[in-house]
Amino acid sequence: MTDTAVLAEQIRARLAGYERRFGTLSEQYFRDLAATFDAPSSSRFTPECLALLRDLTLRGGKRMRVALLFEAARLVTAEPVEGLDDAALSIELLQTHGLIHDDIIDDTPTRRGGPSTYYAYREQFPGRPQAALGLAVLAGDLALALSLRVLLDSHAPLPVRQAMVEVQTRAASDTFVGQIIDLERDFAADPDEDVLHDVADYKTARYSVLAPLRLGLLAAGVDPSLHDEELRRYARLVGICGQMRDDYLDLFGDSGTMGKPTGTDIREGRRNYTVRAVLAAATDSERKLVESALGDGACTEETVAAIRDIAELRGVPESMRADMQRRAQAAAAEAAGWRPRWREEAVAFFEYLPRWSVERAR
């Protein structure tokens, strides 16, 4: 086995360990929360809301944000660090908030193999659509509040707690801006590539990559502002790689592997990286077909397959994969520059991560 393969196996094992650790941690958190949450005993909806938050949070996947958090602390020390578990809960509760609101915005019926929170409420209150919408919005808001409260209640030193709350508050604010410009992007006939990069940065990279990096360093006793520019560069590149891969898989991925149909972004009229690349490479007649399908919720699988054929004929998959690889290499090179001051095994993780983000199948 090559050195790269050994490293990949070691990192996958660490990822699996973080996933297990967070599963245990979050189960206990929601048990304690249900027992101690301050709400009137007469309220039936409040415990139901907490149960929905628990269900969605525990349905999570590889917990990459949690891994980034713990590996960021490992850049500094291999010793246990106070406050990391609380930061992990905060990160995933903020993610839960984002998923709930995403599914409201996109009118999405399923999430992570189960019903979205919005549709769970719609099913519970079929005759009260406005109440279902309001309860889903409030569930997302509560997840955001809990993501901050868990840091305020942490046993980490007070200055660390305060700094962590600031990181998460800024990450949430950036994510809201990302959602706004994400919607704004689809009003443009031909959004500039820089607009797509900004969406990936604000909507994803800042809370999924940059915030975990900052939180892990803070917990380990390092002021992340001393390294802000390089952390931002790394996070932005990884965020763009990840978003490009998601957009790529939406058209070229295997629906069975992903657990959802392809072509969702086309049906929703999302002018993402893949759609932009197809439109740029297509002939006039091909472009008309793609434009006619964009935003058509009734777009058939045959039409999506025809668009995929156009993309493959014009070399779009190859050009997108090459672009992702270039950005992944740039992110890995950024991480490699951390070696003079930080621990080797954690630096190796951050070097490997961009490659993983473009090679994953789902």
C-alpha positions in Angstrom: 0.0 0.0 0.0 1.4 3.4 -0.9 2.0 6.2 1.6 -1.0 8.1 0.2 -3.2 5.1 0.6 -2.1 4.5 4.2 -2.7 8.2 4.9 -6.2 8.0 3.4 -7.0 4.9 5.5 -5.8 6.7 8.7 -7.8 9.7 7.9 -11.0 7.7 7.1 -10.6 5.9 10.4 -10.3 9.3 12.2 -13.4 10.5 10.4 -15.3 7.4 11.5 -14.2 8.0 15.1 -15.5 11.6 15.0 -18.8 10.4 13.6 -19.2 7.9 16.4 -18.1 10.3 19.1 -20.6 13.0 17.9 -23.4 10.4 17.7 -22.9 9.6 21.4 -22.5 13.2 22.4 -25.6 14.4 20.6 -27.8 11.6 21.9 -26.9 12.7 25.4 -27.3 16.4 24.6 -30.9 15.9 23.4 -31.8 13.7 26.3 -30.6 16.3 28.8 -32.3 19.1 26.8 -35.6 17.3 26.8 -35.4 16.9 30.5 -34.3 20.4 31.4 -35.7 22.7 28.7 -37.7 25.7 30.1 -41.2 25.6 28.5 -44.7 25.5 30.0 -45.9 22.1 30.9 -49.1 22.8 29.0 -47.2 23.1 25.7 -47.3 20.0 23.5 -45.7 21.7 20.5 -42.5 22.6 22.3 -41.3 19.0 23.1 -42.5 17.9 19.6 -40.2 20.7 18.1 -37.3 19.5 20.2 -37.9 15.9 19.0 -37.9 17.1 15.3 -34.6 18.9 15.9 -33.1 15.8 17.5 -34.3 13.6 14.7 -32.8 15.8 12.0 -29.5 16.4 13.8 -29.0 12.7 14.5 -29.7 11.9 10.8 -26.4 13.5 9.9 -23.7 12.0 7.7 -20.0 12.0 7.9 -19.8 14.9 10.3 -17.0 16.6 8.3 -17.5 19.9 10.2 -17.0 18.1 13.5 -13.8 16.5 12.1 -12.5 19.8 10.9 -13.1 21.2 14.4 -11.2 18.4 16.2 -8.4 18.3 13.6 -8.0 22.1 13.9 -7.3 21.6 17.7 -4.9 18.8 16.8 -2.9 21.2 14.7 -1.8 22.6 18.1 -2.0 19.7 20.5 -2.8 16.0 20.8 -4.1 16.4 24.4 -7.8 16.6 25.2 -9.1 20.2 24.9 -12.0 21.7 26.9 -14.9 23.0 25.0 -14.5 21.0 21.8 -17.6 18.9 22.4 -19.7 22.0 23.0 -18.3 23.6 19.8 -19.2 20.4 17.9 -22.8 20.6 19.1 -22.9 24.2 18.2 -21.6 23.6 14.7 -24.1 20.8 14.0 -27.1 22.7 15.6 -26.2 25.6 13.2 -26.2 23.1 10.4 -29.6 21.9 11.5 -30.9 25.4 11.5 -29.6 25.9 7.9 -31.1 22.6 6.7 -34.6 23.5 8.1 -34.6 26.9 6.5 -33.1 25.5 3.2 -36.0 23.0 3.0 -38.5 25.8 3.5 -37.0 28.0 0.9 -36.7 25.1 -1.6 -40.0 23.4 -0.6 -38.0 20.1 -0.1 -40.0 17.1 1.1 -37.1 14.9 2.3 -33.8 15.4 4.0 -31.1 12.8 4.9 -33.4 9.9 4.2 -36.4 11.2 6.1 -39.0 13.9 5.9 -37.9 17.5 6.1 -39.0 19.4 9.2 -41.2 21.6 7.1 -43.0 18.6 5.5 -43.2 16.8 8.9 -45.3 19.8 10.1 -47.3 19.9 6.8 -48.2 16.2 7.3 -49.1 16.9 11.0 -51.3 19.9 10.1 -52.6 19.3 6.6 -55.4 21.9 7.1 -53.2 24.6 8.6 -50.4 25.3 6.0 -49.5 28.7 7.6 -49.2 27.2 11.0 -47.0 24.4 9.6 -44.8 27.0 7.9 -44.6 29.1 11.0 -43.6 26.1 13.2 -40.9 25.0 10.8 -39.4 28.5 10.7 -39.5 28.6 14.5 -37.9 25.2 14.7 -35.0 26.5 12.6 -34.7 29.6 14.7 -34.6 27.5 17.9 -31.8 25.4 16.5 -29.8 28.6 15.9 -30.5 29.9 19.4 -29.4 26.5 20.9 -26.2 26.5 18.8 -25.2 29.7 20.6 -26.6 28.7 24.0 -24.5 25.5 24.1 -21.4 27.7 23.9 -22.6 30.1 26.6 -23.2 27.1 28.8 -19.8 25.5 28.1 -17.2 24.8 30.7 -14.5 26.3 28.6 -12.8 29.4 30.0 -14.9 32.5 29.8 -12.7 34.3 27.1 -12.8 31.2 25.0 -16.6 30.9 25.3 -17.0 34.5 24.3 -14.7 34.2 21.3 -16.5 31.0 20.2 -19.9 32.8 20.4 -18.5 35.6 18.3 -17.3 33.1 15.7 -20.6 31.3 15.4 -22.6 34.5 15.3 -20.5 35.8 12.4 -20.8 32.4 10.7 -24.6 32.5 11.0 -24.7 36.0 9.7 -22.5 35.1 6.7 -24.7 32.1 6.0 -27.8 34.2 5.8 -26.0 36.5 3.3 -25.1 33.4 1.4 -28.7 32.3 1.2 -29.7 35.8 0.0 -27.2 35.9 -2.8 -27.9 32.3 -3.7 -31.5 33.3 -4.4 -30.3 36.4 -6.1 -28.0 34.4 -8.4 -30.9 32.6 -10.0 -32.5 35.9 -11.1 -29.5 36.6 -13.4 -29.5 35.1 -17.0 -25.8 34.5 -16.9 -24.3 34.9 -13.4 -20.6 35.6 -13.4 -18.3 32.9 -12.0 -17.2 35.2 -9.2 -20.9 35.3 -8.1 -20.9 31.5 -7.8 -17.7 31.6 -5.9 -19.2 34.2 -3.5 -22.2 32.0 -3.0 -20.1 29.0 -2.2 -18.0 31.1 0.2 -20.7 32.8 2.2 -23.3 30.0 2.1 -21.0 27.1 2.8 -17.3 27.7 3.3 -17.6 30.2 6.1 -19.7 28.1 8.5 -18.6 24.6 7.3 -14.9 25.1 7.0 -13.7 28.5 8.4 -15.8 28.5 11.6 -14.7 24.9 12.6 -11.1 25.9 12.0 -11.4 29.0 14.1 -13.3 27.2 16.9 -10.8 24.4 17.1 -7.8 26.8 17.3 -9.6 28.9 19.9 -10.2 25.8 22.1 -6.6 24.8 21.8 -5.4 28.3 22.9 -4.5 29.9 19.6 -5.9 33.2 18.4 -7.1 32.4 14.8 -7.1 36.0 13.9 -3.3 35.7 13.7 -3.7 33.4 10.7 -6.9 34.8 9.3 -5.9 35.4 5.7 -4.5 31.9 5.1 -7.5 30.2 6.9 -9.9 32.2 4.7 -8.0 31.2 1.6 -8.1 27.6 2.5 -11.8 27.6 3.5 -12.9 29.4 0.4 -11.0 27.0 -1.9 -12.4 23.9 -0.1 -15.9 25.4 -0.1 -15.8 26.1 -3.8 -14.5 22.6 -4.5 -17.3 21.1 -2.4 -20.0 23.2 -4.1 -18.7 22.4 -7.5 -18.7 18.7 -6.7 -22.3 18.9 -5.4 -23.4 20.7 -8.6 -21.5 18.2 -10.7 -23.1 15.2 -9.0 -26.6 16.7 -9.4 -26.3 16.1 -13.1 -23.5 13.5 -13.5 -23.9 11.5 -10.3 -25.5 8.1 -9.8 -28.9 8.6 -8.3 -28.8 5.2 -6.6 -25.5 6.0 -4.8 -26.7 9.5 -3.8 -30.2 8.4 -2.7 -31.9 11.1 -4.7 -32.7 11.8 -8.4 -30.4 13.7 -10.6 -31.4 17.0 -12.3 -32.9 18.6 -9.2 -31.1 21.8 -9.7 -32.3 22.0 -13.3 -35.9 21.6 -12.2 -35.5 24.2 -9.6 -33.9 26.7 -12.0 -30.6 26.9 -10.2 -27.8 28.5 -12.3 -25.0 26.6 -10.6 -21.5 25.7 -11.7 -22.7 22.8 -13.9 -25.6 24.6 -15.5 -23.3 27.6 -16.2 -20.7 25.3 -17.8 -23.3 23.5 -19.9 -24.8 26.8 -21.2 -21.3 28.2 -22.0 -20.3 25.1 -24.0 -23.7 24.4 -25.8 -24.7 25.4 -29.3 -27.6 27.8 -29.7 -30.1 25.0 -30.2 -28.7 23.0 -27.3 -28.8 26.2 -25.1 -32.5 26.6 -25.9 -33.2 23.1 -24.6 -31.3 23.7 -21.4 -33.0 27.1 -20.9 -36.5 25.6 -21.5 -35.9 23.0 -18.8 -34.5 25.4 -16.2 -37.1 26.0 -13.5 -39.6 23.4 -15.0 -40.6 21.3 -12.1 -42.2 18.8 -14.5 -38.9 18.4 -16.4 -38.7 14.7 -17.3 -35.8 12.3 -16.7 -35.5 12.0 -20.5 -34.9 15.8 -20.7 -32.3 15.7 -17.9 -30.7 12.8 -19.8 -30.6 14.9 -23.0 -29.0 17.8 -21.1 -26.4 15.3 -19.7 -25.7 14.0 -23.2 -25.1 17.6 -24.4 -22.8 18.3 -21.5 -20.8 15.1 -22.2 -20.6 15.8 -25.9 -19.2 19.3 -25.1 -16.6 18.0 -22.6 -18.2 19.6 -19.6 -17.6 16.7 -17.1 -13.9 16.7 -18.0 -13.4 20.4 -17.7 -15.3 20.6 -14.4 -13.2 17.7 -12.9 -10.0 19.4 -14.1 -11.1 22.7 -12.5 -12.0 21.0 -9.2 -8.6 19.3 -9.2 -6.8 22.6 -9.7 -8.6 24.2 -6.8 -8.1 21.1 -4.6 -4.4 21.2 -5.3 -4.3 24.9 -4.4 -6.1 24.3 -1.1 -3.7 21.4 -0.3 -0.7 23.6 -1.1 -2.2 26.3 1.3 -2.4 23.7 4.1 1.1 22.4 3.4 2.3 25.9 4.3 1.2 25.3 7.8 3.9 22.7 8.5 6.5 25.0 10.0 4.4 25.8 13.0 1.7 23.1 13.4 1.6 19.3 14.0 2.3 17.1 11.0 -0.5 14.6 11.3 -3.2 17.3 11.5 -1.6 19.2 8.6 -1.7 16.0 6.5 -5.5 15.8 7.2 -6.1 19.3 5.9 -3.9 18.5 2.8 -5.9 15.4 2.1 -9.4 16.9 2.7 -9.6 18.9 -0.6 -8.8 15.8 -2.6 -11.5 13.9 -0.7 -14.0 16.7 -1.4 -13.7 16.3 -5.1 -13.4 12.6 -5.3 -16.4 11.6 -3.1 -19.3 9.9 -4.9 -22.0 11.7 -2.9 
